[in-house]
Amino acid sequence: MISLYRKILRLHRRVLPNDMKELGDSYVRSEFKQHKKAKVGEVKVFARQWKEYLYTIEVQAASGSFGRNLREEESQHLNHEQKDNLR
């Protein structure tokens, strides 16, 4: 897990703009800290999702554009304040 954590932070340092890097690093630290004592099954899911994130950021960095549009099912779960923040 520590190697995945380090890979993510190195990727952030290499490809993200400073404001995104700070936010991303903070979020990664928090998530990994919260999952230190997770059960094996949870750790597998956690690691898989972060590996997908790593791949996604690498692809987006290569394209020169970060982020994606929300799918309709994802946007249905947002409250009004969250929707306003996305505008």
C-alpha positions in Angstrom: 0.0 0.0 0.0 2.8 2.4 0.8 4.2 2.0 -2.8 0.8 2.9 -4.2 0.6 5.9 -1.9 4.0 7.1 -3.1 3.2 6.6 -6.7 0.1 8.7 -6.4 2.0 11.5 -4.7 4.8 11.4 -7.3 2.3 11.5 -10.1 0.6 14.6 -8.5 4.0 16.3 -8.2 4.8 15.5 -11.8 1.6 16.3 -13.6 -0.9 18.4 -11.6 -1.1 22.1 -11.3 -0.2 23.4 -7.8 -3.8 24.0 -6.7 -4.9 20.6 -7.8 -1.8 19.0 -6.3 -2.4 20.5 -2.9 -6.0 19.4 -2.9 -5.1 15.9 -4.2 -2.3 15.3 -1.8 -4.4 16.3 1.1 -7.2 14.0 0.0 -4.9 11.1 -0.6 -3.2 11.5 2.8 -6.6 11.5 4.5 -8.0 8.5 2.7 -4.9 6.4 3.2 -4.7 7.3 6.8 -8.4 6.4 7.3 -7.8 3.0 5.7 -4.7 2.0 7.7 -6.6 -0.6 9.7 -9.1 -1.7 7.1 -10.1 -5.3 6.6 -8.4 -7.3 3.8 -11.5 -7.2 1.6 -11.8 -3.4 2.0 -8.1 -2.9 1.3 -8.4 -4.8 -2.0 -11.3 -2.6 -3.2 -9.5 0.5 -1.9 -6.3 -0.4 -3.7 -8.1 -1.2 -6.9 -10.0 2.1 -6.9 -6.8 4.1 -6.3 -5.0 2.2 -9.1 -7.8 3.2 -11.4 -7.4 6.8 -10.2 -3.7 6.6 -11.0 -4.3 5.3 -14.5 -7.0 8.0 -15.1 -4.8 10.8 -14.0 -1.9 9.5 -16.2 -4.3 9.4 -19.2 -5.7 12.8 -18.5 -2.2 14.3 -18.1 -1.2 12.9 -21.4 -4.2 14.5 -23.1 -3.5 17.8 -21.3 -7.0 18.0 -19.7 -8.1 16.9 -16.3 -11.6 15.9 -15.1 -14.7 14.6 -16.8 -18.4 15.3 -17.1 -20.6 13.6 -14.6 -22.9 10.8 -15.8 -26.6 11.5 -15.4 -26.9 8.9 -12.6 -24.0 10.6 -10.7 -25.5 14.0 -11.0 -28.9 12.8 -9.6 -27.1 12.1 -6.2 -25.9 15.7 -5.9 -27.8 18.2 -3.7 -28.6 21.7 -4.9 -25.5 23.3 -3.4 -23.2 20.8 -5.0 -24.9 21.3 -8.4 -24.5 25.1 -8.0 -20.8 24.6 -7.2 -20.3 22.8 -10.5 -21.7 25.7 -12.6 
